[in-house]
Amino acid sequence: MKKFNDGSRAVAVWIGLGVIMLMIQVILGGVTRLTGSGLSITEWNVVTGTLPPLSERQWLAEFDKYRQTPQFQLLNMDFQVEDFKFIFFWEWLHRFWARLIGVVFIVGFVYLVARRYLKKEMVRPLLILFLLGALQGAVGWIMVASGLTGDAVYVKPTRLALHFIFAMGLIAYAFWFLLDLRIPAAERLRRPETVRFAVTLVALTSIQLVFGALMAGHKAATAAPTWPDINGNFIPAGMFQHSPFILNLIDNKITIHFIHRSLAYLLIVLICWLSWNLSRNRDVPTSIRRYRLLPFILVLLQAVLGITSLSFSKSIVPGHWGSFEWFAQLHQVTGMLLVLSLIMIVYLFTGGKKPAGLRSN
């Protein structure tokens, strides 16, 4: 793909805007979850649901639908219309932003086609992006629907985790496409051993994000709000009390705590080693020197934010946005940036040029 011509620049701006908007969408999803707003809209009206209620009568109609949900009947039975308007706003904004992403994609695509900026080799990635976006929307509704029946007062944690990791997959794919448009071939090297190690780190970090989402879905922070121990033990009791065993990995709060923390320690060690290894060589392109320490900085920040949010979980007040919510949100954002920084390392070392003096891992 030819770099830095007018067409590539225009496509890169479009894809870059998409990456930013997708990350904002995940942030809005986090706010929606932390404010307990995700089940306030009980229908999936792609077109007619674009506008919020515009009259008191419409608000009362939406509120009446919410009053039929298990969340209202079992958890928020004291809600009035004004309380409902608050949670409705965040879920509406989350869905509206998703629609806006779709509009930006379609309008941008039409414009780029009209200007003949899209090359043949760009069509397949764009088609995949479109399909991933549509799939993400469907998974989002499946997640919401899981909290509207039975005795559920929140969405199922496994579906929340699925929704989040699909969003990360979509962002990662768009980010890779953006890198391919913006980084010149001269700024990349071929180092398969580094690529294999970095890909392993991407996989481990993705698993870590899944368990972070399970932590969030189960609201598990308060189940073990201590650090470095887990309720007084480093290997806590009760990790394998569910049967069958697999349920412990997705439904046992203590097991999820243990895995989430253990993976964090492992990632810190491995990413430290990666950054140290990359720092040993000076005769590398500027792009690699510039970003070699980024995963290291982000993984340490991620750990600090995780520990801090855990410590503030003791003071959670339902329906109130406080210190825990701020740090939990920052923890999630840093996790996304960590994945993208590792993907950048993978990309930078999948070039066609192998430097003669570069040390191997």
PyMOL commands that set and color helices and strands:
alter all, ss='L'
color gray80, all
select helices_A, chain A and resi 6-34+56-66+70-74+81-114+120-145+157-182+185-187+192-218+220-223+246-251+253-279+286-291+294-315+323-348
alter helices_A, ss='H'
color red, helices_A
deselect
rebuild
show_as cartoon
